[in-house]
Amino acid sequence: MTSPPPLEEFAYELRIPRERIAVLIGKKGKIKSDIERATKTKIEIDSKEGEVRIRGKDALLLYVAREIIRAIGRGFNPEAAQQLLKQDYGFELISITDYARNQGDVERLRGRVIGEGGKSRRTIEELTGASLCVYGKTVGIIAPIETIHLARKAVEMLLSGSMHSTVYRWLERKRREQRI
């Protein structure tokens, strides 16, 4: 009897901002090892360059590890990012620069998504069950698959100039429709 062929190993390489490397590693390497254990992967980090290499034999778990690392790199705390371990959660990234005419616009649009004292971000999170993170020139969304499109559309509406009240009413109507 012949033994089965060795399993193929898959790998991803990605970059995250250097200031987010410490968050990815965690105290005494805890976050990194938690991700490795949960996704059955091996993570190598070059903290000087911000390069991360992920290896594993299960392509789906490797993809999940990559998405968690991308989310941490885009400003999410590790607990929020690890929601992506759940099968029914997704991660999306919206580039604020796609909606901005200049650098001043980027700051103004960031402020529209966050809202006064974080009210706008909090309201979208409450109405969609999403976690939002505004970091640099991006808005990250981690949410259940069935509501991630609502959170994305709400953020896009704000970035396109819709009034906050219009966005909230739209979200409330969509939420009622989903319950029916």
Order of alpha helices (4+ residues) and beta strands (2+ residues): beta-alpha-alpha-beta-beta-alpha-alpha-beta-alpha-alpha-beta-beta-alpha-alpha
